[in-house]
Amino acid sequence: MAHRIMCIDMDAFYVSCEQAFKPYLKNRPLAVGSTHERGVVCTCSYEARKYGVSSGMSSVAARSKCPDIVFLPVDFQKYGKISSNIFKLISKIIPKIQVSSIDEAYADITDINVDTILLIKKLKFLIKKYFDITCTIGVGPNKMMAKMATSVNKPNGYFIVEENSVFSFIESFPLSKVWGIGASTESKLAEYGIFSVRELINTGEKKLESLLGSYGIRLFNAVIGIYEEDEETKLENKSISKATTFPYDISSKQEIYEHMRVLSEKVSEKLILKKYAAKVITVHYKTFRFENKSLRKTYKSPFYKGDDIFNYAKELFDAHHAVTVPLRLVGVGVAGLIENK
């Protein structure tokens, strides 16, 4: 039997949580994030996105694009509680569920003998009824297909990748939009004349393995619709990281810190959801000259709170970035994970 994997992706989750508590903010351009001069947009409503506002943008730039935008401070405690309750509700209907982040989960629905569309509509109805939040759902033969299916009819939609339409579906995306192919992988594939999904598939498993190692095999299997056991469930050698590419080069340390704080909270959310703590802090940044730098430090005591992650990341960053050089990207991560019951 072919596997059926579902991706449940909450729409503009932080904003949706705020609008559920403050209905008068619905259908308005809204942003959740820091409100002061060097603040950063954490997420924004679809009404704000129509003006060109996006996550990671400075609050100044957001206001210039959309003068009527309403800013609200981040309330991770509220979002975490709502997220936990939503996924508890889903787990009562679909036992095999894996929460991947505060606003997203995957579910194996292979053995559920219910029409897929009816199941999707039931989940969407219940989430809207009890939490006043919409979600987009994608279904496919593996996690990659399910994840990418959520991008088709977002927000508040669904899309099913049928077994006989895997190739036509995946080939409709440029390589840059294939889940799991980042800028470095895309650049490496381009060196070998691979610029499209079709060329990727035609390259074959063995050649991709020689180019990308074991990841090449996993990537090939994913794009042709093969289901593989999820490696993310294994704790060994696991790390969690979040990064953001700036819309413009940033030289102000205070502005960089704001981005690092948001990223640290996101990493903390995932640690808490997965019930992990970490002993290693990592920081990655890219300069305006496209020079990459990765930093790492190990601590004796485990940590998982956003404030600790941010303070450790800031300390590590300051120790190695004394000169103010404009940055294009910054990332914060943790490793050395242990169970945190």
N, C-alpha and C positions, 0 to 999 in steps of 0.2 A: 504493500500500500504506500502511495506517495505521501510524503509529509505535508501537512498544512500548518504553517506558522503564521501567527497573527501579531502585528505590531499595533499597539494602542498608543497614540501620540496625542497628548492634550494640546489644545489650540491656545497659543499665547498664554501659557499656564499662569504665570504670576499675575498678569493683567486680568485674566478670567477669574482668578480667586478674589481679586479686589472688586471686580464688577459684581460678583455674586454677593458680596457684603454691602456694596454700594451701587444698587441698580441704576441710580441716576447717572452713573458714569458710562453706562452702556451706549454703544454706537457713537462714542466720542473718541477723538485722538487722545490716547493715554499712554504714559510711559511709567515704568517702575524702575527706579534707580536713584542715584545720588542727585540731589537737587541744587547743590551749590555750583559755583563758577566752573570748577574743574571736575564736576560730576560726570558719570557715565550712564548711558541707557543700558539697563540690564535686559529688559524686553519691552516690547511695545505692542499696542493693539493694531489690528489690521487697518483700522481707519487712519492711524498714524503712518503706517507703512506706505499708504497711497501717496504720501507727501515725500517719501524717500527716507523716512526715519528708520533706523535699523539698530539691532543690538550691537553694543560696543561703541556706538557713536557718542561723542561728547554731548552733554546736555545743552551746551551753547549752540552746537551745530544743529541739534534736534529742534531747538526753539527757532533758529533762523529758517529752517525748512518748514516748520509748522508752528506759527506764533500762538495758536490756540491750544497747543498740547498741554495736557494736565499731567504733572509729575507727582508720583506718590513714592514714599520711602519703601525700601525693601523690608519685608517681614517674613524671613525664612522660617520662623517657628510656625506661623500660620500656614504657609505653603506646604511645609513638611507634614503637618497634621492632616491637611486635606488630602495630600497625595497618599498618605498611609491608609486613610479611610476609603479612598477610591479603589486602591488596589486590593484591599481586604474584601470589598464588595465584589470585585471581578473574580477573585480567587474562590469565592463561593459558587461561581458559575463555571469557571475554568480552573481546575486544580493545578495544572502544569503552567504556572506563570512565573516569569523571571523579571523582576523590576530592574531596569538598567539605569534609570535616573529618576529624578523627582517627578518628571512629567512624561515618562515613557516606560512601557513594559512590553515584553514578548510573551506569547502564550502558544503552547503546542495544542492545537485543536484537532489533531489527526484522529484521535479516538472518540471525539464527541459526535454522536449521531444526530446532529441537528443541522438543518440547512444553513449554510454559511451566512447567507444574507439575513436570514431571520436572527441568527446569533448576533451578528453585527448590529442590527437594528435594536435588539434587546439591550445590548450593552450601552449603546448610545442613549437610548431612552432612559435607562436607569441612572446613568451618570448625570444626565441633564435634570432628571426629576429630583434626585437627592442632593446634588451639588450645584446645580445651575451652571454647569460647565460643559462645553462642547469638546468633542475629540474627533480626530481623523483616524481611520482604521485601514490598514493595509494587510492583505493576505497573500502569501506566496509559498513556494516549496522550501524556502530557507529564510534565514533572518535578513540577508541582503535584499532579497526580492520583496519581502514584507515591508522592510524599512523604506525602500524606494517607492513602493506602492502608495505610501502615505503622502508623497509629494504630488500625486496626480490630481486629487480633488480636494485640496486643503484650502480653507478650513471647513470643518464640520461635514466631511464627506467620507467616502470609502472607495477602495478599488481592490479588485481581486485579480491576481495573476494566475490564470488557469495553466494547467500543466502543458497544454498544447500551444500556449502563446508566450512561453518563456523567452524565446529568442527574439521575437518581434518586440516584446516589451523592453528587454534590456538594451537592444540595439537602437531604441529610440532616444537613448540618453548619450550625451557626450561623455568621454572618459572622465572629465572633471566632475561630473555629477554622479558617478558610480560610487556608492557607499564603500568606503575603505580605501579609495584611491586618493591620496593626498597630493599636494603639489610636488613633493620630492619623487614619489612613485610615478606620477604622470611624466615628470621630466626625464626620469630614467627610461621609461618605456619609449618616449619620443626619440631618445638616442638610438634606439634600435628600430626606428621606423614604425612604431605602433602608436597610431593616433586615434583609433576608434575602437569601439567594443568588438566589431566584426574582426578587425585585425588582431585584437587581443585573443579572441577565440581561435582564429586561424593559426595563431602562433603555436598553440598546443601546450599541453601540460608540461612536457619535458623541457621545452625551451624556456618557458616561464620560470620553471624551477632553477634553471641555470642562470637566469637573469636576476631573480628575486629571492632565491632560496626557497625554504618551505612555505613562505607566504605566497609565492607564485603558484603553488599547488592549490592552496586554499582559495586564492583569488579565482583561479580557473574553474574550480568546482563550483564556487558561488555563482559565477556569471552564467554557467550552463544549468543552474537550478538544482545542483546536487545538495542534499542535506547532509551536514556534518555535525557531530556532537559539539556543543558549544564549549569552547575552551575557556570562556570567561568565568565559568563556574568553578574553575580550579584556582585555588588561592596561591599556589606556588608561583614565584617569580612574577606575581601580578603587580601592576601599578595602576594608578588613576591619575589622570592629568587633564587639565583644561587650558586652552590657549585662545588668544584673540589676536587677529590681524587688524591694525589700526587703519582707519580710513585716510589718515595722513601721518607723516613721520612725527613722533613725539619726543621732545627733549626734556620736558618738565618732569622731574622725578615725582612731584606730587600727583600729576596726572597719571603717570605710570603706576603709582601706588594704588590709585583708585581702581584701575583695571585689575591689579593683582588682588585687591581685596574681594572684588566680585568673583574672580576665578577661585580664590581660596574658599569662599562660601559654597561655590558649586562643587568643589572637590569634597568639602566637608559633608554636604548633603548626600553625596554618593557613598561616602564612608559609613554614614549613619544608616542609610537604607540597606547597605550590604552587611551591616554589623561588623565592620572592620575598624581597626586602628592602625596607625603607621609609625614607623621608626625612621623613615628616610624622607627628607624634603628635597624636591628638585625644582629648579628654575631654568627655563629656556628662554632665550631672546634672540632676535634677529635685528641687526643694525640696518640703517638706511643704505649701507653698501652691500646688503645681503650676506653679511658675515654672521654665522650661527655660533652661539655659545651655550653650552649646557653645564649647569652647576648642580652639585649634589652634596648633601651633608647628612650624616647619620646621628641620631640621638639615642640615648640609653632608654629613656622613658617613651612609651607610645603616646600618640596624640591623635585627635580626630576633630577637634573643634575648629571652626573657621578662624577665630581670633589667633589661635596657636599656629595654624597653618600660615596665615598671613604674616604674623610676626617673624616666624622662622624663615619664610620666603624672602621677606624684606631684608632681614639681617644678612642672608646669603647673597642677595642681589647687591646690597650696599658694599659688601666686602670685596666684590669683584667688579663693580661698575662705578668706580670712584669718579671717572671722567664722564661728563654729561655728553653722551653721543646719541643722536636721534635714533629712535627705534621704530621698526616696522611691526614687530610682533613681540608679545610676551606670553609666557606660559608658566603655570604653577602646577606641580604634581607631587604625589607621594608614592612611596614604594616601601618594601619591607613590611608587608601587611600581615597582621595577626588577627585572629578572631577577637571580637570585642563584645562579649555577652553581657 
